[in-house]
Amino acid sequence: MTVLVVGEALIDEVDDLRSVPPQHGAHVGGSPANVALGVARLGTPVELLTSLGRDEAGARIVDHLSQSGVTVREDSWHDGRTSVARARLNPDGSAHYDFDIDWTLPEIPNVDGAFLVHTGSIATYLDPGAEEVARLFANARNRDLITTFDPNIRAALVDDAHVARERVLHLASLARIVKLSDEDAAWLFPHGDAIDRLLELGPTLVALTAGAEGATLATGGRRVSLPSVPALVCDTIGAGDSFMAMLVSEALAHRTPRQLASHLATEGALIRLAQSCLTAAAITVSRPGADPPTRADVERR
């Protein structure tokens, strides 16, 4: 194993309001599960530790992920139900979510064999599993693994905004790479300066995505901003996760945090990384649901 992804996997029930009458569909989703799927399709071995009920939805999730090479850990199963997200697609293709989520972890898994550990989204601030995730992430950082984090904040699930912010910032301080959307940045830092404030916590790289406006990648010494890659938008589900998956896959090529920092020291390296991530996102928005590209898809584009 080279990548361990920790976080929620669920069923996205989608109501497409652009159709008359509205159309209903269901897809496998959850930001960490989407990232694991994207990493696997880019050719990297990956395990997912998640929380799945022994039900039809859980079986569907495992079948979908395993078809692309994701291994779902056996300790992901429990006797409850599998979580569900309900997405409403607006006329512009953007998505609004409501959640029915249960997040637990059985124990802190060991990270032996992993070169990189990724986490993010609901799993990092929803009790009771959030505390286990934080301990796992701290363990990975202490073992000098590459750690990556995407807060992907769902404000509707936050009971205590102060506690959630503290948890997100703590994980950011343990991460080598932090990726967040402009919506995440506005929620965390209402007065701006998200990139600088996150870099002060210690990450090697901060990536800020802004939908159709593109993305900014920054290290302590350099910053680049690139426009989005043109695409005919079907919907935006999974675009940020595909961006993150490419970040993970590219980071893993450098094996250690020190090698990663050395590689990202030049502007050219940041530009090439941003181009790859934005291309992956553009391919995803041209497809329905969270359907990340393969490495061959990205190279062709």
N, C-alpha and C positions, 0 to 999 in steps of 0.2 A: 504494500500500500504506500502511496506517496501523498495523498490528500485525504484528510478527514474533515468532513463538513458536518456541523452540528446545528440542528434547528428544525423548524416545523416542516411537515409535508401534509398537504390537505387536498381536498377537492374544491376547485373553483367552479361554482355554479354561475353561469354567465347569462344575463338577460341583455340581448342586443336591441337597444331602443332605436337603432337606425333602420330597422326593418319594419315593414307594415304587412301583417301584424308583427310585434316583437318576437324574436326567435330566442329559444332557450337551449343552452348547451352546458356540458360539464367537462372540465379538463383537470388533469393533475396539476397542482400548483403548490404554493408556499415558497417564499423567496429562497431559503437555504436549499430546498429540494430542487428548485430551478437552477440554482448555481451548480449543484452537484451534477445535474443533467448536462448543463453547458460544459462543465469541465470534462466530463466523460466524452462528450461528442468531439471535444478538441483533442482527444487522444490520450488523456491522462487518467491513470487508475485512481478511483475515488471510492471512499466509503461514506455512507450517510448514517449518522446516528439521529434518530427522530423519535416520534411518539405516535404509534399506530394502533388502532383498535383491531381486534381480530374479527373484522367484518368485511363486507363486500368492497367498501371504499378502500380499506387498507390493502386488500389483495390487489385491487386495481392500481393503486399507487406503486406497489412493489413491481408488478408486471411491467408497467410503463417505464419505470426507471431502469429496470434490469435489461430491457431491450436495448438501451444505449450504453450498457456496461457499468451502471452504478450498482454497487453492492450495498444493500440495506442491512445494517447490523441486526443480528438476532435479538439483542437486548432492546431493540426499538419497540417490540410488541408489548401490549398490555391488554387487560380485559375490558377496558372502556370502549368508547366509540372513537372513530376517526374524525378529526376536525374538518370543518367546512367553511369556506369563504364564499360570499355571494357578491358577484361583481355586476355592476350596471354599466354597460357601454354607452357613452353619450354620443351625440351626432359627430363630434370631432374625433372619435376613437379613443378618448381618454376613459379611464375606468374609475368608478366609485365603489368602495368595498364596505360590506358589513360582515362581521365574523362571528362564528360559533366555534370557539377554540378551547381546547383542553391541552395544557402543556406540562408534562412531567417527564423527568428522567429517572431511571431506576437507581443509578449510582454514577460516580465520576468514572468514565471509561479511561482506560490507559491509552496513551498516544504513541506507544511503541510502533515503530515502522513508518510513522508519518514524518514527512519533511515539512508539511504545511498544514495548519489547522485554520479553518474558516468558520465563522459564525455570524449571525446577524438576525435582524428583524424581531418578530414577536418573541422568539425563544430567549432573547436577551433581557427582556424587561417584564415578562409575564410570570408570576409565581404559579406553582412552586418550583418550576424547573429553572428559572433564571439564575438562582444562586449556584446551582450545579454547573451551569454553563460558565459562569464567571470563574469558578474554581478550576474548571478544565482549561479555560483560556490562560489563566495565570500559570498553570502547570506547563502549558506549551511554551509560554514566553520564558519561563525559568529554565527550560531545557534548550533554549536558543533555537527554537523552531521559527520558521516564518509564520506569522499570524496575520490574518486578514479579517476585516470587519466591515459590514454594511448595516448600519442601524435600521434603515428601511422602516421608519417609525409609522405606526398606525395609531394615530391619536385617539381614535374611537375606543381603543382597548386600554388606554392609559388611565388608571384610577387616580394615581398621584403623580402629577407632572414633575414635581421636584425629585421624587425618588427615581422616576424613570430617567430623568436627565442625568442624575448622578451615576446611575448604572451605565448609561450609554457612554458618558465621559470616562468612567473607569475602564471600560473595555477599550475605548479608543487609546487610552494611555498604555495598554498592553499590546496594541496592534502595531505591526510594521507597516501595514497598508490600511488606510481607511477610505472607503468610498461612500459618498452620500449624495442625495439629490438636493436640488435647490429647496424643495419643500422641507426635507430633513434639516437643512441648514437654517431655514427661517424659524423652525420650531425650537431648535437647540439654541440658536443665537439670534434673538429677535432684532438685535442692534447691529447685525452684520459681522464681518471679519471672521467667518467660519473657518476658512482655510488657515489663516494665521493662528487662530486660537487652538485649532486642532494640532497643528505642527508643534506648538509649544508644549503639548502633552507628550511628544516623543515619537510619533510615527515617522518612518522614512519617507512615505509618500501619502499625500491626500489627493483624492480625485473627487471633484465636484461636478455632477452632471446637471444639465439644464434643459432636458428634453430636446426640442427642435433647435434650441440655441447652441447645442454642442456641449463641450466639457472643458474643464480646466484641470490640469495635473500640476502638482506643486511638490517640491522638496524644500529643504531648508534654504537652498541656494538658488533654485531655478523655478520658473513657472511658465507653462505654455497653455494657451487656449486655442482650441480648434472648433470650427463649426461642425454641425452634424453632417453625416453622410446622407445625401438625398435618397429618399425612399418613398414609395407609394404606401401610405399608412393604412394598414388593415385595423390594427388596434395596438395599444401601447403595453399590453400585458407582457411582462417578462423582459422588457427592453433593458431595464437597469440590471436585472440579474444576468443577462447575457454579457453586458459590459463588465460586470463583476467577475464572471466566469473567465473572461479573457484576461483580466488582471491576475487572477489566481494562476491560470495556466502559464502565463508569461513569467510571473514571479518565481514559480517553481523551477524554471530552467536554471536559476542561479543558486539553488540548493540551500544557501545559508543567508542569514540577514546581512552579514558583512558583504558577501558577494553581491547581494541585491542592491545594497546602498552604493557600492562602487559602480555598478552598471548604470544606475539612474542618475549619475553625477553629471551627465551631459544633456544639453538641450535636445540633441538629435535623438537620444534614447527615449526621452519623454514624448517627443513628437511621434515617433514610430509606435510607441505603446498606445498613445491616445488614438492614433489612426486605426489600429487593430481593434481596440475596444469599441470605438464608434461604428466601425464597419459591422461588428457582431451585433450591435444594438439595431442598426439599420435593417439588417436582414430579418431580425426578429419582429420588428414592427410591421414588416410587409407580410407577415403570416398571422393567422388567427391563433390566439392563446399563447402560452409560453412555449415556444418552439425554437430553441436556440440552434445556431448553425454548427455544422461540422468544421473542422480545419479546412477541408477542401472548399466548402462554401465560402469561407472568408477569403481564401487565396484567390478564388475565381473572381470575387467581387473587387 
